[in-house]
């Protein structure tokens, strides 16, 4: 198992950050292969699927916190997943 933890400052409002995460991160073609469902509950997004990828995003004013668990074969892609998340979240 591999874990990813990213904390990122943002100038976006929590609502803007949530929408951007949904549209730009959860819509990534490679991520969609592993994440088949997600639920938005206030300022928290919980996502996962049946291929070993689960995680949460919590948006507080001025800050994003994302935690991802990669299990089984998905754990081999930790570097790629973390790099792509940091790249996309860098635009927040």
Backbone torsions as a table, in degrees:
resi	resn	phi	psi	omega
1	UNK	NA	142.9	176.3
2	UNK	-126.3	144.5	178.9
3	UNK	-123.4	146.4	177.5
4	UNK	-125.2	131.6	176.8
5	UNK	-131.5	122.2	-179.8
6	UNK	-131.1	130.6	171.8
7	UNK	-118.0	131.7	-174.3
8	UNK	-138.6	129.7	172.9
9	UNK	-74.3	149.0	179.8
10	UNK	-146.6	150.3	174.3
11	UNK	-97.3	-4.7	179.1
12	UNK	-73.8	150.6	172.4
13	UNK	-68.5	158.8	177.3
14	UNK	-54.9	-38.5	179.7
15	UNK	-65.4	-44.0	179.0
16	UNK	-64.4	-42.1	-179.6
17	UNK	-64.2	-40.9	178.9
18	UNK	-62.6	-45.3	-179.2
19	UNK	-64.2	-42.2	179.9
20	UNK	-64.6	-40.0	177.8
21	UNK	-62.4	-44.7	179.7
22	UNK	-62.7	-44.4	-175.6
23	UNK	-79.2	-31.2	-172.8
24	UNK	-108.9	-26.3	-179.8
25	UNK	-99.2	-54.9	-177.9
26	UNK	-66.6	-17.1	179.3
27	UNK	-90.8	-3.3	179.5
28	UNK	-59.3	128.8	-176.4
29	UNK	-54.6	-43.3	-179.4
30	UNK	-67.9	-34.9	178.9
31	UNK	-70.5	-35.7	-179.8
32	UNK	-62.7	-21.1	175.7
33	UNK	-67.5	-29.8	-175.2
34	UNK	-106.9	-29.0	-178.5
35	UNK	-104.5	108.8	-175.9
36	UNK	-104.5	-9.9	178.8
37	UNK	-150.9	150.6	174.1
38	UNK	-151.4	156.3	-179.0
39	UNK	-134.3	130.8	176.5
40	UNK	-102.4	125.1	179.8
41	UNK	-133.8	95.5	-177.0
42	UNK	67.4	-116.6	179.8
43	UNK	-104.7	24.1	179.9
44	UNK	-126.7	134.2	172.3
45	UNK	-115.9	127.8	174.1
46	UNK	-112.7	131.7	-177.5
47	UNK	-137.4	158.5	179.9
48	UNK	179.8	-174.2	-179.8
49	UNK	-171.7	-169.7	-176.6
50	UNK	-98.3	11.2	-177.6
51	UNK	-113.9	23.3	172.2
52	UNK	90.6	15.5	178.3
53	UNK	-118.6	121.1	174.7
54	UNK	-136.7	155.4	178.4
55	UNK	-176.3	174.8	176.6
56	UNK	-139.6	149.9	170.5
57	UNK	-123.8	130.6	174.6
58	UNK	-120.4	129.2	-179.5
59	UNK	-112.9	118.1	172.3
60	UNK	-111.5	160.4	177.8
61	UNK	-54.9	118.8	178.2
62	UNK	83.8	1.6	-174.3
63	UNK	-151.3	138.5	173.6
64	UNK	-114.7	137.7	174.4
65	UNK	-130.0	121.8	179.2
66	UNK	-123.3	134.3	176.1
67	UNK	-126.1	130.0	-178.5
68	UNK	-130.7	136.7	173.2
69	UNK	-113.5	130.8	178.0
70	UNK	-116.4	121.4	-178.7
71	UNK	-116.2	156.7	178.1
72	UNK	60.1	-137.7	-177.9
73	UNK	-62.9	-27.8	179.1
74	UNK	-61.5	-28.9	-178.9
75	UNK	-64.2	-22.3	178.1
76	UNK	-67.9	-21.6	-179.3
77	UNK	-95.7	18.0	-175.9
78	UNK	-54.1	-49.9	-178.4
79	UNK	-60.0	-43.5	179.7
80	UNK	-65.4	-46.1	-178.8
81	UNK	-64.5	-47.2	-179.3
82	UNK	-63.4	-41.5	178.4
83	UNK	-61.2	-43.8	179.9
84	UNK	-67.6	-41.2	177.3
85	UNK	-61.2	-45.0	179.6
86	UNK	-64.0	-37.8	178.7
87	UNK	-63.0	-49.3	-177.6
88	UNK	-69.1	-44.7	-179.7
89	UNK	-66.6	-22.8	176.2
90	UNK	-62.2	-20.3	179.0
91	UNK	-87.7	-1.9	-179.3
92	UNK	-83.6	NA	NA
